[in-house]
Amino acid sequence: MELSKVRRYRKRHKLIAALFSQSPVLIIGLNLPFLIATSVSLRSAAALSLELLVVHMGTMAVALLAARYCPRVVRPVINVATSTLLMMVARLWLTVFFRGVVDALGIYIYLMAVNGMTLTQTNALTKDSHPLPVLRGAFLNVAGFSVLMFVISFFREYLGSGTLWGNPVAVFLRLPGVLVPFFGFIVVGFLLAGAKVLNKKLLGLALRERALREARFSIIENDVVL
């Protein structure tokens, strides 16, 4: 495979890598409780995804400023206070569109204020962190979480409740057991295995690209010497 073909292949899969193989949800295990316990309906997936978008992106933006202008000892307090405030705002907004869902989610709506992904990534910021790459990566992380939530919720709601977005649909086989948290563990386990395989594949592509580049430079050097 030529170097140009390897590069094109990697570009096509760059977004997939950002969403899955490099996702902190799958690789580090952050926010797994939400995936396991709350991914029982598409409406729940939508509500939590929108809440995470508001909480994570807003807190990351404030954390970037705090990393530049505030002492390190007070940054965690600022980050948690910001995420808590954003969680409260998001909850009020979501109640208008997903009232029944918000009530059913219970404590998980509030736990989003201290979700692992936001706390870990905000505390890792430094004064040298560049806003654009940080915010782009944060958005991709939220997108990866949302995709996983919707995929898992689709199958659990369809097979467990016989509905989609709360509307009854024809189901060839009802399996109420898929709604219990244990089934969420099983699904996430398969996703973790898939992310690991994808990571190995992308690593192999990166090593192959490096080898092809070094081989090309060696040929050029030999031509120059001759």
C-alpha positions as CSV (number, residue, x, y, z in Angstrom):
1,M,0.0,0.0,0.0
2,E,1.4,3.4,-1.0
3,L,2.0,6.1,1.6
4,S,-0.8,8.3,0.0
5,K,-3.3,5.5,0.3
6,V,-2.4,4.9,3.9
7,R,-2.9,8.6,4.7
8,R,-6.3,8.7,2.9
9,Y,-7.4,5.6,4.9
10,R,-6.4,7.2,8.2
11,K,-8.2,10.5,7.3
12,R,-11.4,8.6,6.7
13,H,-11.1,6.9,10.0
14,K,-9.9,9.9,12.0
15,L,-13.4,10.9,13.1
16,I,-14.2,7.3,14.1
17,A,-11.0,7.2,16.2
18,A,-11.9,10.5,17.9
19,L,-15.4,9.3,18.7
20,F,-14.6,5.7,19.8
21,S,-11.0,4.4,20.0
22,Q,-9.8,7.6,21.7
23,S,-13.0,8.2,23.6
24,P,-12.5,8.7,27.4
25,V,-15.8,6.9,27.9
26,L,-14.5,3.7,26.4
27,I,-10.8,3.9,27.0
28,I,-10.7,5.3,30.5
29,G,-14.2,4.3,31.6
30,L,-15.4,7.8,32.4
31,N,-19.2,8.3,32.5
32,L,-19.8,4.5,32.4
33,P,-22.5,4.7,35.1
34,F,-24.7,6.8,32.8
35,L,-24.3,4.4,29.9
36,I,-25.1,1.4,32.0
37,A,-27.9,2.6,34.2
38,T,-29.7,5.2,32.1
39,S,-29.5,4.0,28.5
40,V,-33.0,2.5,28.6
41,S,-34.8,4.8,26.1
42,L,-34.0,7.2,23.3
43,R,-35.5,10.1,25.2
44,S,-33.2,9.4,28.1
45,A,-30.3,9.3,25.7
46,A,-31.3,12.7,24.2
47,A,-31.8,14.3,27.6
48,L,-28.5,13.2,29.1
49,S,-26.6,14.0,25.9
50,L,-27.9,17.5,25.8
51,E,-27.2,18.0,29.5
52,L,-23.6,16.7,29.0
53,L,-23.2,19.1,26.1
54,V,-24.1,22.1,28.2
55,V,-22.2,21.0,31.3
56,H,-19.1,19.8,29.6
57,M,-18.6,22.5,27.0
58,G,-19.5,25.3,29.3
59,T,-17.2,24.0,32.1
60,M,-14.3,23.4,29.7
61,A,-14.6,27.0,28.5
62,V,-14.6,28.4,32.0
63,A,-11.8,26.0,33.0
64,L,-9.6,27.4,30.2
65,L,-9.9,30.9,31.6
66,A,-9.4,29.6,35.2
67,A,-6.2,27.8,34.1
68,R,-4.8,31.1,32.8
69,Y,-5.8,33.5,35.6
70,C,-6.5,31.6,38.8
71,P,-4.3,29.7,41.2
72,R,-4.3,25.9,40.8
73,V,-5.7,25.3,44.3
74,V,-8.9,27.1,43.5
75,R,-9.5,25.8,40.0
76,P,-11.3,22.6,41.1
77,V,-13.7,24.7,43.1
78,I,-14.4,26.9,40.2
79,N,-14.9,24.0,37.8
80,V,-17.3,22.2,40.1
81,A,-19.2,25.4,40.8
82,T,-19.5,26.1,37.1
83,S,-20.6,22.5,36.2
84,T,-23.2,22.6,39.0
85,L,-24.7,25.9,37.9
86,L,-24.8,24.6,34.3
87,M,-26.4,21.4,35.4
88,M,-29.2,23.4,37.2
89,V,-29.8,25.5,34.1
90,A,-29.8,22.4,31.8
91,R,-32.2,20.6,34.1
92,L,-34.7,23.5,34.0
93,W,-34.5,23.6,30.2
94,L,-34.8,19.8,29.8
95,T,-37.8,19.7,32.1
96,V,-39.8,21.6,29.5
97,F,-39.1,19.1,26.7
98,F,-38.4,15.8,28.7
99,R,-40.4,16.3,31.9
100,G,-41.2,12.6,32.5
101,V,-37.7,11.5,31.5
102,V,-36.0,14.0,33.8
103,D,-38.1,12.8,36.7
104,A,-37.3,9.2,35.8
105,L,-33.6,9.8,35.6
106,G,-33.6,11.1,39.2
107,I,-30.2,11.4,40.7
108,Y,-28.4,10.9,37.4
109,I,-29.5,14.4,36.3
110,Y,-27.7,15.9,39.3
111,L,-24.7,13.6,39.0
112,M,-23.9,15.0,35.6
113,A,-22.5,18.1,37.5
114,V,-19.7,15.9,38.7
115,N,-19.3,13.5,35.8
116,G,-15.9,11.9,35.5
117,M,-15.1,13.2,32.0
118,T,-15.7,16.9,32.9
119,L,-13.8,16.7,36.2
120,T,-10.8,14.9,34.7
121,Q,-10.4,17.0,31.6
122,T,-10.9,20.4,33.3
123,N,-8.4,19.6,36.0
124,A,-5.8,18.5,33.4
125,L,-5.9,22.0,31.7
126,T,-2.9,24.3,32.1
127,K,-2.2,27.9,31.2
128,D,-0.5,26.7,28.0
129,S,-3.6,24.8,26.8
130,H,-4.9,26.1,23.4
131,P,-8.6,26.8,23.4
132,L,-9.5,25.6,19.9
133,P,-8.0,22.0,20.2
134,V,-9.3,21.7,23.7
135,L,-12.9,22.7,22.8
136,R,-12.8,20.6,19.6
137,G,-11.7,17.5,21.6
138,A,-14.3,18.2,24.3
139,F,-17.1,18.4,21.6
140,L,-15.9,15.1,20.0
141,N,-16.0,13.5,23.5
142,V,-19.5,14.6,24.0
143,A,-20.5,13.4,20.5
144,G,-18.9,10.0,21.2
145,F,-20.8,9.7,24.5
146,S,-24.0,10.7,22.7
147,V,-23.5,8.1,19.9
148,L,-22.9,5.4,22.4
149,M,-26.0,6.4,24.5
150,F,-28.3,6.4,21.4
151,V,-27.0,3.1,20.1
152,I,-27.3,1.3,23.4
153,S,-30.7,3.0,24.2
154,F,-32.1,2.0,20.8
155,F,-31.6,-1.7,21.4
156,R,-32.6,-1.7,25.0
157,E,-35.8,0.3,24.5
158,Y,-36.7,-1.7,21.4
159,L,-36.1,-5.1,22.9
160,G,-37.0,-4.3,26.5
161,S,-40.0,-2.0,26.2
162,G,-41.2,-2.6,22.6
163,T,-41.1,1.2,21.9
164,L,-39.0,3.8,20.2
165,W,-39.0,7.3,21.5
166,G,-41.8,6.2,23.7
167,N,-44.0,5.1,20.8
168,P,-45.1,1.4,20.6
169,V,-43.6,-0.5,17.7
170,A,-43.8,-4.1,16.4
171,V,-41.2,-6.3,18.2
172,F,-40.4,-9.8,17.1
173,L,-39.1,-10.7,20.5
174,R,-39.6,-8.9,23.9
175,L,-36.7,-9.2,26.3
176,P,-37.5,-7.2,29.4
177,G,-34.2,-8.3,31.0
178,V,-32.3,-6.0,28.7
179,L,-33.5,-3.0,30.8
180,V,-31.6,-4.1,33.9
181,P,-28.2,-2.6,34.6
182,F,-26.4,-6.0,34.2
183,F,-27.3,-6.0,30.5
184,G,-25.7,-2.5,30.2
185,F,-22.5,-4.0,31.6
186,I,-22.6,-6.6,28.9
187,V,-23.1,-4.2,26.0
188,V,-20.4,-1.8,27.3
189,G,-18.1,-4.7,27.6
190,F,-18.5,-5.5,23.9
191,L,-18.0,-1.8,23.1
192,L,-14.8,-1.7,25.1
193,A,-13.5,-4.8,23.2
194,G,-14.4,-3.1,19.9
195,A,-12.6,0.1,20.9
196,K,-9.5,-1.9,21.8
197,V,-9.5,-3.7,18.4
198,L,-9.9,-0.3,16.6
199,N,-7.1,1.2,18.6
200,K,-4.8,-1.7,17.5
201,K,-5.8,-1.2,13.8
202,L,-5.2,2.5,13.9
203,L,-1.8,2.0,15.7
204,G,-0.8,-0.4,12.9
205,L,-1.7,2.2,10.3
206,A,0.3,4.8,12.0
207,L,3.3,2.5,12.2
208,R,2.9,1.5,8.6
209,E,2.8,5.2,7.6
210,R,5.9,5.9,9.5
211,A,7.7,3.0,8.0
212,L,6.7,4.0,4.5
213,R,7.8,7.6,5.1
214,E,11.2,6.5,6.4
215,A,11.6,4.2,3.4
216,R,10.8,7.0,1.0
217,F,13.3,9.3,2.7
218,S,16.0,6.6,2.6
219,I,15.5,6.3,-1.2
220,I,15.8,10.0,-1.6
221,E,19.0,10.2,0.5
222,N,20.5,7.3,-1.5
223,D,19.6,9.1,-4.8
224,V,21.3,12.2,-3.5
225,V,24.4,10.4,-2.5
226,L,24.7,8.6,-5.8
